[in-house]
Amino acid sequence: MVLALVAVVLFSVSTGDGGDSGWLYLVLAAAVCVAWGVQAFFMRKAALAGVDDASTFGWMTISGLLLIPVAVLMMGGLPLGFPWQAPALTAGTQLLNAVGALFLVMAMSRGKASIVAPVTNALAPVLTIVLSLLFFGAAPTGFQIAGIVLALVGSTLMVYRAEKSTELVPGSAVS
């Protein structure tokens, strides 16, 4: 986990081409990680309690829909002055997010949380960085390369440790 935290910081090191400064974004990113970790904990608990994937995903969707007024308030009202690409790209992003959330719910209910969580949480930013670098044709900085390597190593070590601890306990149940 320490390697993953160091990787997050290395991903966050600015190359100086951005306009924003400060550390608020890093605090918010850490809050997202904590929220997702707690969410994964409750998804796993729900699966162990016998709640099926459809119910978990359904309630996640309902709670997301209930937060629409909060999002509109955060935007300062309903923005209508954007070109058609803005809502289209946003809808596409949300569709991918929903598919990812559905697969995460299914993975949490069928697999070991100690393996699913590191793979999804550590490798998603790595994939995002790699795809961004490829699409924008940019070369990664030394900090980004170090972050990618640390995230991969940290995730691999967490999965390896989870597998080893399961092997060492005879008759251990899938967690």
Steps between C-alpha positions, in 0.01 A plus 500: 500500500792732567623450143152584370492819706843602373381424146203734545731780607733435206206505258405836650834671445431774250716547193427872518261508204180510706327816613387388844721491803452386855431173668120500528472264203725250678286515815188448290664208318589342835139548613384314188737212582366482854139513376566224246673287763203533736266432208691182411481390864122538503461338157687196626296493822179517297615213279589288804158578649336359187405824324513435127693711248188651346372630835835650595541667161136612501537676834830655388317638195209633705734672745691654208178631349400649836824702494413676172367811682829523692696489173276767344553722806877448480489615136312815599191397309429301188755602235343536159759701308729209409530341155331165444834320548509585871189302604580226245851447637371521856233240426763273343723544804213418736407194294857371531493583872175306544633197312815512713293524818289202392811292431647609834185387683514167317873457572455584869219250540680220317865555588729577786476862607869491590578437133221691326557825692874538429459405136215744437628784717871489412486404136223739392718812541790326329279414202365855497849649492623259231194562279529877549867491405422291191204710382675832553832373366689621803798331655461419869712693746739321731253554784218342298712198406599457864134533602390238246770258613420552870126459442558174312744370761274605790193341343690181420635477854153550652354226280798271564472553876126430493557180304784389731296562816213297353734211420647500849162465674365148440131492416478876474189637337497736207484854635 
